[in-house]
Amino acid sequence: MSPLNLRDVTAMGGFTLYIRDVLERPVFQRARLIAGAGGTGRKVGWVHILEIANVAPFVTKNDLILTTGLWLRHYEQERLSYMQQLIRQEAAGLCVELGTSIENIPSEIIELADASDFPLIVFEQPVRFVEITQDIHGLLINQQHQMLKDLEAYSRRLQQITLQSTDVYAILHVLYEYTGQQVVYHSTVDTNKFIPRGISPALAEELTALYRQQVEASEAAQQEAGIFALPQDRLLLTQPVICLGQTLAHVGLVIPSQQAQDRITLLLDYTAKSLASLLLRMLFLEEKMLRDQNQLIQDILNHQIEDEEEARVRMGLRPPKQGEACFAAGMIEMEYGTEEGELDRDKVESVQQDLLVRLRALLKKHALHNLLMQKGRRIYILCARDKAARDDTPALLQQTIRKIVERLQLPTPGSPVLRLHAGFGLIRNRMTDMHKSFKEAEQVLEVSRSAAALLDGLFYDRIGVYRLLKAIPEEALESFIQDQLGPLMSYDREHHLHLLQTLNMYLKCMGSKNDTAKALFIHRQTLYNRLDKITEILGEDYLEPDRRVCLEMALLALPLLS
């Protein structure tokens, strides 16, 4: 990389015009600062000529105001109000021409300007305001134009790097060359990086802790740029690196607190976008390289691998003798909010590919070894975690998987409405047993789609009695339901009294008539009439323990057939 010259670094560091700089301009040679000397460090963003008394609506922060002083002819309170408006609006300063409308500045105006460190500049002879505005505006516009040219050059430099390599360090080094400040790269899927690399361990730990405590802990902070105070009068400016709605990293700069931030923020934004493009390309390359893993999942599904060591080596894991691992197998199904046929085929494939990339990034973020295979609208997942510590239990692996699924279910801007169904089998210690977990995951998916009470059921060991119901042949299950609920269902079809729904809620409420009426939003007398009819159809003994268990099992099984 060729080094940048000093002009590049100065321009990109951020040109800012201050009152003290304005006083050095040739058009201000005959000007005199008579008050507010403590405010010469105020920024100048634009120049306005204002002769009206009510200036607040027309003044923005960092405006330098030119006037002939017509307002000074008003009463003292109105004169003070004029100055107070400028101070409240955080104007840069006030320039007054003497000899045209007024001959001197009242003492109370000078005292107010001094007390507020508000620069008050006078021209003791008439001047052409148009020359002042042309000079200052030309300076500001030229600097802005130069900054845009430098930003364009910076952007081209980043584009060249992203097209030539996948080196994150190269992009970070360009940011360091343009700013000369400490660059921080905090990644959620890779190791953290610092440019220059000779950063003190104390500062590296301080920056890492700040990201973990103040950025990663907040969902909003992960998605937005931030400014954080550091010791020794420094600031950390940080920008998220977002790919497909996921924050994969943050890039930041440590700068002195008094340094201008506008250009630095633009540089960070350009850098974050280039890093996002680079990481996205790396993810897709990784996706392409790992397609041969589809065959491994297919072999596991068909129970064609019986050697545990062979299975682990093909997945890239350590052999069993070198360390234990927990394995989880499951699947995710995509369901579109509209008919799939109404969507463009390329759009469907794009959404599915994006989901795969997001899923792989999330698995990598949580340090899970993984195999993914897509077939139609279904993604098969096999993930593993080394048991590195005693507290690394299957329960923690389940918790991690739940977080990943919840993250995937968040809507992505610009994508079709997508509902995801997910199911995972039992967590096991042998990879060759994962064909069992895939079969269990299939049952979880079927149950979660059929039983409203278990829409959030994600794991096989959490679906309770449905494990038994799914193991019963469908013909036998249908016969059982007909024996227990057949007369009630027939009566409901003819008379529409909702007796099946009433019985279901009555049993769930443990026989409480008051709770059942409230849950069904019906009058108690209506409930009594329905219960009498249920008793008439099912018999007086329907609440006896043995009969009640059968009814409850039939009510649970009914949605599985529906």
ZAMIDREN-568480 format. One record per residue (C-alpha): residue number from 1; residue in three letters; x, y, z. Coordinates in steps of 0.05 Angstrom, whole numbers. Layout:
seq	type	xx	yy	zz
NUM	ALA	X	Y	Z
...
//
This chain:
seq	type	xx	yy	zz
1	MET	0	0	0
2	SER	26	69	-17
3	PRO	29	118	43
4	LEU	-17	178	43
5	ASN	10	248	43
6	LEU	-2	298	99
7	ARG	-58	334	61
8	ASP	-98	270	57
9	VAL	-93	256	131
10	THR	-110	329	150
11	ALA	-170	332	103
12	MET	-198	265	125
13	GLY	-185	281	198
14	GLY	-237	336	189
15	PHE	-229	409	170
16	THR	-264	455	220
17	LEU	-268	531	217
18	TYR	-266	567	284
19	ILE	-276	640	303
20	ARG	-201	648	315
21	ASP	-190	625	242
22	VAL	-242	674	216
23	LEU	-207	732	251
24	GLU	-144	715	212
25	ARG	-179	722	144
26	PRO	-160	783	102
27	VAL	-233	809	102
28	PHE	-228	814	178
29	GLN	-164	855	180
30	ARG	-203	917	202
31	ALA	-246	878	252
32	ARG	-237	879	327
33	LEU	-259	828	380
34	ILE	-289	870	436
35	ALA	-322	815	478
36	GLY	-328	739	487
37	ALA	-253	725	478
38	GLY	-264	658	513
39	GLY	-308	635	455
40	THR	-258	640	398
41	GLY	-257	564	395
42	ARG	-330	563	372
43	LYS	-342	528	305
44	VAL	-366	567	245
45	GLY	-413	528	199
46	TRP	-445	585	158
47	VAL	-453	660	153
48	HIS	-519	698	156
49	ILE	-539	771	150
50	LEU	-596	786	198
51	GLU	-626	855	214
52	ILE	-691	833	247
53	ALA	-704	831	322
54	ASN	-735	761	325
55	VAL	-675	720	301
56	ALA	-686	653	335
57	PRO	-726	619	278
58	PHE	-671	638	228
59	VAL	-609	619	267
60	THR	-580	548	272
61	LYS	-521	522	312
62	ASN	-452	549	290
63	ASP	-481	607	248
64	LEU	-438	670	246
65	ILE	-485	730	244
66	LEU	-470	796	207
67	THR	-511	858	223
68	THR	-509	934	218
69	GLY	-539	939	287
70	LEU	-609	964	272
71	TRP	-635	923	331
72	LEU	-589	964	378
73	ARG	-636	1023	369
74	HIS	-690	986	409
75	TYR	-699	990	484
76	GLU	-649	956	529
77	GLN	-692	895	543
78	GLU	-704	882	469
79	ARG	-629	889	455
80	LEU	-613	838	508
81	SER	-667	792	481
82	TYR	-633	793	413
83	MET	-567	771	443
84	GLN	-599	719	487
85	GLN	-633	688	426
86	LEU	-566	681	391
87	ILE	-534	650	453
88	ARG	-591	601	463
89	GLN	-588	580	389
90	GLU	-512	567	399
91	ALA	-492	615	343
92	ALA	-417	620	330
93	GLY	-413	695	341
94	LEU	-438	764	322
95	CYS	-405	815	275
96	VAL	-431	887	279
97	GLU	-415	942	229
98	LEU	-407	1011	263
99	GLY	-419	1076	227
100	THR	-480	1056	186
101	SER	-537	1048	236
102	ILE	-501	1056	303
103	GLU	-436	1086	329
104	ASN	-421	1042	389
105	ILE	-441	979	426
106	PRO	-480	988	492
107	SER	-443	964	554
108	GLU	-497	915	575
109	ILE	-488	878	508
110	ILE	-413	874	518
111	GLU	-422	848	589
112	LEU	-472	794	567
113	ALA	-425	771	511
114	ASP	-366	767	559
115	ALA	-407	729	611
116	SER	-429	678	559
117	ASP	-361	673	522
118	PHE	-400	694	460
119	PRO	-353	727	409
120	LEU	-373	799	392
121	ILE	-335	828	333
122	VAL	-341	899	308
123	PHE	-321	933	243
124	GLU	-306	1005	260
125	GLN	-314	1026	188
126	PRO	-367	1004	137
127	VAL	-351	938	102
128	ARG	-382	898	46
129	PHE	-418	840	78
130	VAL	-422	805	10
131	GLU	-345	800	10
132	ILE	-346	767	79
133	THR	-400	717	60
134	GLN	-365	700	-5
135	ASP	-298	690	30
136	ILE	-324	646	87
137	HIS	-374	607	45
138	GLY	-322	595	-9
139	LEU	-274	568	43
140	LEU	-327	522	73
141	ILE	-352	497	6
142	ASN	-283	485	-21
143	GLN	-265	445	41
144	GLN	-330	406	35
145	HIS	-315	392	-38
146	GLN	-245	369	-21
147	MET	-272	324	34
148	LEU	-321	291	-15
149	LYS	-264	280	-64
150	ASP	-222	248	-10
151	LEU	-281	205	13
152	GLU	-290	182	-59
153	ALA	-216	164	-63
154	TYR	-222	128	4
155	SER	-283	89	-21
156	ARG	-246	69	-85
157	ARG	-187	45	-44
158	LEU	-233	2	-1
159	GLN	-268	-27	-63
160	GLN	-201	-47	-93
161	ILE	-183	-85	-29
162	THR	-250	-121	-24
163	LEU	-244	-143	-96
164	GLN	-172	-167	-90
165	SER	-173	-205	-23
166	THR	-212	-225	39
167	ASP	-163	-192	86
168	VAL	-198	-154	142
169	TYR	-132	-126	166
170	ALA	-121	-92	98
171	ILE	-185	-51	105
172	LEU	-170	-34	177
173	HIS	-100	-11	158
174	VAL	-128	38	106
175	LEU	-172	69	160
176	TYR	-111	76	205
177	GLU	-71	109	149
178	TYR	-126	160	136
179	THR	-136	178	209
180	GLY	-73	162	247
181	GLN	-116	138	306
182	GLN	-122	71	341
183	VAL	-169	26	302
184	VAL	-211	-27	338
185	TYR	-246	-87	305
186	HIS	-291	-124	353
187	SER	-320	-187	321
188	THR	-375	-233	344
189	VAL	-353	-289	296
190	ASP	-277	-281	295
191	THR	-219	-255	337
192	ASN	-214	-182	355
193	LYS	-164	-140	316
194	PHE	-126	-75	331
195	ILE	-87	-29	285
196	PRO	-32	-13	301
197	ARG	-21	-83	329
198	GLY	26	-59	384
199	ILE	-32	-38	428
200	SER	-21	-45	503
201	PRO	-56	-105	534
202	ALA	-91	-59	584
203	LEU	-122	-16	529
204	ALA	-142	-78	489
205	GLU	-177	-107	550
206	GLU	-210	-40	565
207	LEU	-239	-35	495
208	THR	-261	-107	493
209	ALA	-296	-100	560
210	LEU	-331	-37	537
211	TYR	-359	-72	475
212	ARG	-383	-131	516
213	GLN	-415	-90	571
214	GLN	-445	-31	534
215	VAL	-454	-54	462
216	GLU	-467	-129	460
217	ALA	-513	-125	521
218	SER	-563	-81	484
219	GLU	-599	-101	420
220	ALA	-606	-28	399
221	ALA	-533	-12	412
222	GLN	-512	-71	368
223	GLN	-549	-41	308
224	GLU	-529	32	315
225	ALA	-467	76	315
226	GLY	-443	97	383
227	ILE	-397	144	421
228	PHE	-367	123	487
229	ALA	-324	162	536
230	LEU	-255	133	554
231	PRO	-205	155	607
232	GLN	-152	207	591
233	ASP	-201	253	554
234	ARG	-212	204	496
235	LEU	-273	178	458
236	LEU	-289	113	423
237	LEU	-329	122	359
238	THR	-359	56	336
239	GLN	-400	32	277
240	PRO	-435	-36	269
241	VAL	-417	-83	211
242	ILE	-485	-112	190
243	CYS	-496	-169	142
244	LEU	-566	-194	125
245	GLY	-594	-161	187
246	GLN	-541	-192	233
247	THR	-488	-151	269
248	LEU	-424	-192	257
249	ALA	-374	-141	282
250	HIS	-360	-68	302
251	VAL	-306	-23	276
252	GLY	-284	36	319
253	LEU	-233	91	328
254	VAL	-203	119	392
255	ILE	-197	195	383
256	PRO	-183	255	428
257	SER	-248	284	455
258	GLN	-235	352	423
259	GLN	-224	324	353
260	ALA	-278	337	300
261	GLN	-323	277	292
262	ASP	-362	289	228
263	ARG	-310	264	178
264	ILE	-288	209	224
265	THR	-359	184	228
266	LEU	-364	183	152
267	LEU	-299	144	147
268	LEU	-325	93	197
269	ASP	-390	86	158
270	TYR	-352	73	93
271	THR	-306	24	128
272	ALA	-364	-14	161
273	LYS	-399	-22	93
274	SER	-336	-48	61
275	LEU	-325	-96	118
276	ALA	-397	-119	111
277	SER	-387	-132	37
278	LEU	-323	-170	52
279	LEU	-354	-213	107
280	LEU	-415	-227	64
281	ARG	-370	-252	8
282	MET	-331	-295	58
283	LEU	-396	-325	84
284	PHE	-419	-343	14
285	LEU	-351	-372	-3
286	GLU	-355	-413	59
287	GLU	-425	-435	40
288	LYS	-400	-458	-27
289	MET	-340	-495	3
290	LEU	-384	-533	52
291	ARG	-436	-559	2
292	ASP	-403	-627	4
293	GLN	-427	-633	75
294	ASN	-497	-646	48
295	GLN	-475	-716	32
296	LEU	-453	-727	104
297	ILE	-521	-706	131
298	GLN	-555	-751	80
299	ASP	-512	-809	102
300	ILE	-531	-796	175
301	LEU	-605	-791	158
302	ASN	-601	-858	122
303	HIS	-560	-888	180
304	GLN	-504	-906	133
305	ILE	-448	-886	181
306	GLU	-433	-932	239
307	ASP	-360	-913	254
308	GLU	-361	-856	305
309	GLU	-290	-833	290
310	GLU	-303	-831	215
311	ALA	-366	-789	226
312	ARG	-330	-739	270
313	VAL	-270	-733	224
314	ARG	-316	-719	165
315	MET	-349	-663	206
316	GLY	-281	-635	225
317	LEU	-285	-654	299
318	ARG	-235	-686	344
319	PRO	-238	-762	350
320	PRO	-278	-788	410
321	LYS	-214	-806	449
322	GLN	-191	-734	449
323	GLY	-253	-702	476
324	GLU	-327	-710	487
325	ALA	-381	-671	450
326	CYS	-456	-658	453
327	PHE	-494	-666	387
328	ALA	-562	-636	369
329	ALA	-601	-651	305
330	GLY	-661	-615	280
331	MET	-695	-581	222
332	ILE	-726	-514	204
333	GLU	-784	-507	155
334	MET	-800	-443	118
335	GLU	-873	-423	110
336	TYR	-888	-361	68
337	GLY	-942	-312	88
338	THR	-967	-314	16
339	GLU	-974	-371	-32
340	GLU	-905	-394	-54
341	GLY	-928	-397	-126
342	GLU	-943	-323	-124
343	LEU	-870	-308	-108
344	ASP	-817	-303	-161
345	ARG	-774	-366	-162
346	ASP	-710	-326	-158
347	LYS	-738	-288	-98
348	VAL	-755	-353	-62
349	GLU	-685	-380	-75
350	SER	-654	-314	-52
351	VAL	-694	-315	13
352	GLN	-674	-387	27
353	GLN	-601	-373	12
354	ASP	-602	-312	58
355	LEU	-633	-354	113
356	LEU	-578	-405	105
357	VAL	-523	-352	110
358	ARG	-556	-320	171
359	LEU	-563	-388	204
360	ARG	-491	-407	192
361	ALA	-467	-339	218
362	LEU	-508	-348	282
363	LEU	-482	-418	293
364	LYS	-411	-393	283
365	LYS	-424	-334	330
366	HIS	-444	-383	385
367	ALA	-384	-427	372
368	LEU	-424	-487	348
369	HIS	-394	-536	298
370	ASN	-448	-548	246
371	LEU	-471	-583	184
372	LEU	-529	-554	143
373	MET	-568	-583	86
374	GLN	-626	-552	49
375	LYS	-680	-593	15
376	GLY	-739	-553	-12
377	ARG	-767	-510	44
378	ARG	-731	-550	98
379	ILE	-662	-540	128
380	TYR	-630	-599	164
381	ILE	-583	-579	221
382	LEU	-531	-620	257
383	CYS	-492	-580	308
384	ALA	-441	-599	361
385	ARG	-406	-567	419
386	ASP	-344	-593	454
387	LYS	-355	-607	528
388	ALA	-298	-562	551
389	ALA	-325	-550	620
390	ARG	-369	-585	672
391	ASP	-424	-534	665
392	ASP	-427	-544	589
393	THR	-489	-587	593
394	PRO	-543	-607	542
395	ALA	-589	-556	575
396	LEU	-540	-500	555
397	LEU	-537	-526	484
398	GLN	-613	-525	482
399	GLN	-613	-453	508
400	THR	-564	-433	453
401	ILE	-605	-466	398
402	ARG	-668	-431	424
403	LYS	-633	-363	420
404	ILE	-611	-378	348
405	VAL	-681	-398	326
406	GLU	-713	-337	359
407	ARG	-662	-293	323
408	LEU	-678	-325	256
409	GLN	-753	-314	268
410	LEU	-744	-238	272
411	PRO	-769	-206	207
412	THR	-718	-182	156
413	PRO	-733	-115	122
414	GLY	-751	-122	48
415	SER	-762	-198	52
416	PRO	-829	-234	43
417	VAL	-868	-251	106
418	LEU	-836	-315	130
419	ARG	-857	-362	186
420	LEU	-807	-413	211
421	HIS	-824	-479	243
422	ALA	-768	-513	280
423	GLY	-758	-579	316
424	PHE	-698	-614	349
425	GLY	-690	-684	375
426	LEU	-656	-708	439
427	ILE	-585	-684	450
428	ARG	-536	-743	447
429	ASN	-462	-757	456
430	ARG	-453	-800	394
431	MET	-456	-772	324
432	THR	-476	-840	295
433	ASP	-540	-836	336
434	MET	-563	-772	303
435	HIS	-610	-807	255
436	LYS	-654	-819	316
437	SER	-652	-745	334
438	PHE	-673	-726	263
439	LYS	-733	-773	268
440	GLU	-752	-741	335
441	ALA	-744	-672	305
442	GLU	-793	-692	250
443	GLN	-844	-709	304
444	VAL	-833	-643	340
445	LEU	-847	-606	274
446	GLU	-912	-644	263
447	VAL	-935	-632	335
448	SER	-918	-558	334
449	ARG	-958	-548	270
450	SER	-1018	-587	296
451	ALA	-1024	-571	370
452	ALA	-1036	-497	385
453	ALA	-1012	-505	456
454	LEU	-943	-528	431
455	LEU	-930	-478	376
456	ASP	-867	-458	414
457	GLY	-847	-530	427
458	LEU	-776	-536	400
459	PHE	-745	-598	431
460	TYR	-768	-671	433
461	ASP	-761	-676	509
462	ARG	-808	-617	517
463	ILE	-869	-643	479
464	GLY	-890	-689	536
465	VAL	-945	-739	523
466	TYR	-944	-723	448
467	ARG	-883	-768	444
468	LEU	-929	-827	461
469	LEU	-985	-803	416
470	LYS	-938	-797	356
471	ALA	-914	-867	368
472	ILE	-984	-896	360
473	PRO	-1004	-917	289
474	GLU	-1052	-867	259
475	GLU	-1107	-919	248
476	ALA	-1105	-940	321
477	LEU	-1104	-868	344
478	GLU	-1164	-850	301
479	SER	-1203	-910	328
480	PHE	-1187	-889	400
481	ILE	-1210	-817	388
482	GLN	-1275	-842	356
483	ASP	-1289	-887	415
484	GLN	-1279	-832	466
485	LEU	-1305	-770	430
486	GLY	-1345	-796	370
487	PRO	-1415	-783	398
488	LEU	-1395	-714	422
489	MET	-1365	-695	354
490	SER	-1427	-720	318
491	TYR	-1473	-679	362
492	ASP	-1430	-617	351
493	ARG	-1433	-625	275
494	GLU	-1510	-627	277
495	HIS	-1525	-575	331
496	HIS	-1462	-530	333
497	LEU	-1462	-526	410
498	HIS	-1386	-528	417
499	LEU	-1390	-585	466
500	LEU	-1321	-611	448
501	GLN	-1290	-543	461
502	THR	-1328	-537	526
503	LEU	-1306	-606	550
504	ASN	-1234	-590	533
505	MET	-1234	-525	572
506	TYR	-1273	-555	631
507	LEU	-1220	-609	639
508	LYS	-1164	-558	633
509	CYS	-1196	-516	687
510	MET	-1197	-577	733
511	GLY	-1273	-579	736
512	SER	-1280	-505	758
513	LYS	-1345	-480	727
514	ASN	-1330	-407	742
515	ASP	-1260	-410	709
516	THR	-1288	-448	649
517	ALA	-1344	-397	637
518	LYS	-1293	-340	640
519	ALA	-1244	-375	593
520	LEU	-1300	-389	542
521	PHE	-1331	-319	551
522	ILE	-1400	-348	562
523	HIS	-1453	-341	617
524	ARG	-1451	-392	672
525	GLN	-1522	-416	656
526	THR	-1500	-429	584
527	LEU	-1442	-471	612
528	TYR	-1490	-510	657
529	ASN	-1534	-527	597
530	ARG	-1473	-551	557
531	LEU	-1447	-593	615
532	ASP	-1515	-625	623
533	LYS	-1515	-644	550
534	ILE	-1443	-671	555
535	THR	-1464	-714	615
536	GLU	-1524	-739	575
537	ILE	-1480	-759	516
538	LEU	-1418	-786	552
539	GLY	-1451	-813	615
540	GLU	-1447	-795	689
541	ASP	-1378	-826	697
542	TYR	-1339	-782	648
543	LEU	-1303	-746	704
544	GLU	-1280	-811	738
545	PRO	-1203	-816	737
546	ASP	-1197	-872	685
547	ARG	-1249	-844	639
548	ARG	-1223	-773	646
549	VAL	-1152	-794	627
550	CYS	-1178	-826	564
551	LEU	-1218	-764	545
552	GLU	-1158	-719	557
553	MET	-1113	-763	515
554	ALA	-1165	-764	459
555	LEU	-1171	-688	461
556	LEU	-1095	-681	456
557	ALA	-1091	-730	399
558	LEU	-1148	-699	358
559	PRO	-1107	-641	329
560	LEU	-1054	-690	305
561	LEU	-1105	-722	259
562	SER	-1137	-657	239
//
